[in-house]
Amino acid sequence: MTASPMAAPGSAHEQAQALVAAVERVVLGRRAAVELTVAAVIAGGHVLIEDVPGSGKTTMARALAQALGGTFRRVQATADLMPADITGSSVWEPSRSAFSFVPGPLFANVVLVDELNRASPRTQSALLEAMDESAVTVDGVRHLLPDPFVLLATQNPYEQWGTYPLPEGQLDRFTALVHPGLNAEDVERQIVREQLVAPTVDLLRPVMQAGELPALRRVVRTVHVAESVLAYAVAVVGATRSYPGVAIGASTRAAIALVRSAQARTVLQGRPHVLPDDIKALAVPVLGHRLVLAGDDGGHARGQQVIADIVSKVPAPLSGA
């Protein structure tokens, strides 16, 4: 694998596709997962990557961080990780006879929190303000995070020892839940062959400057969304609140995330307006993890099944023009 040069500035579509192509140099055979992750990020959101150990969750997050450029920090979540370990803290400076704020690892353009569900609820809650407002409050003082700020988190859905379930409020702040999935045998052989030499993600070069991401996000938000498509997205979200067996349906934040992600998917595909098919394609990964189901003990799979059923039943408009 050869390192790629910095891409020249281009259209939003070209920038988005460059990100996908860069991540795919490392994350082989998982284009759908890569496109979903990139769409969520350029939509202005954060991403939760969930799969079994060794499936490439951390590699995908690192590859995206490398491709985006800017500052990168990785946090390994553990049960004894404290909020101040990630937000930063005030430290006494004898020479000044005053406290000064020392930023934690959250003060970076891209932050990877590995195995997020190993952090205690107290530490998980320290991320809520950062995810929602791109800021943290320490000792009563609010500190803005760098722009852009992207949080990528991973978790293993099956391991239970030493883990804490993510609260509904935090899950609702993740734009999309991504499952990389298994590779075909030939792709797996290629991955193993490449990794025998060196971790391929270490060779990846940025394809854009971190400072370009806010501008790309602004372009995404100008993509045309017809009233009929907007009404369809809201109807899909609304249907989750009356679906049998759903204790708490998707929020208004979820509806916004769904439409913004659809705008991002439109940019990725180089189209001028959002289609109903964009809403259909993104409904499960954007909404499934947000539902609270009565007596649920099956992880996010049941929520995703609910969304798939709703999408099959809610009438969609014929076009998005």
Buried (B, 14 or more C-beta within 10 A) or exposed (E): EEEBEEBEEEEBBBBBBBBBBBBBBBBBBBEBBBBBBBBBBBBBBBBBBBBBEEBBBBBBBBBBBBBBBBEBBBBEBBEEBEBBBBBBBBEEEEEEEEEEBEBBBBBBBBBBBBBBBBBBEEBBBBBBBBBBEBEBEBEEEEBEBBEBBBBBBBBBBEEEEEBBEBEBBBBBBBBBBBBBEEBEEEEEEBBEEBEEEEEBBEBBBBBBBBEBBEBBBEBBEEBEBBEBBBEBBBBBBBBBEEBEEBEBBBBEBBBBBBBBBBBBBBBBBEBEBBBBBBBBBBBBBBBBBBBEBEEBEEEBEBBBBBBBEBBEEBEBBEEBE
